[in-house]
Amino acid sequence: MSDTLVVKAKNEETLLPRVLRVLAQQGLGVKDLRMSTSKDAKELELRITLFTACAEQAVKILAKQVAIMAVSMGYSVQKKAI
């Protein structure tokens, strides 16, 4: 069983390495990664399928990152307060 994270964020060049670093520090392996950008290329959406389930801690950590606007896993959504 695996989890899929959906990360919506500002399109910054350091975003992807930071997201992958958080996942690696939590011991989560990436099975599949898909990325799409908005029409104006200011925002992007990452769909990350993990090898393992139980990524709640990673969702909490990712939601605290500066460029990330929202992180969801399954049906629960973790949004950052502004």
Secondary structure, DSSP 8 states (H G I E B T S, - for coil): ---EEEEEEE--TTHHHHHHHHHHHTT--EEEEEEEE-TTSSEEEEEEEESSS--HHHHHHHHTSTTEEEEEETTEEEE---
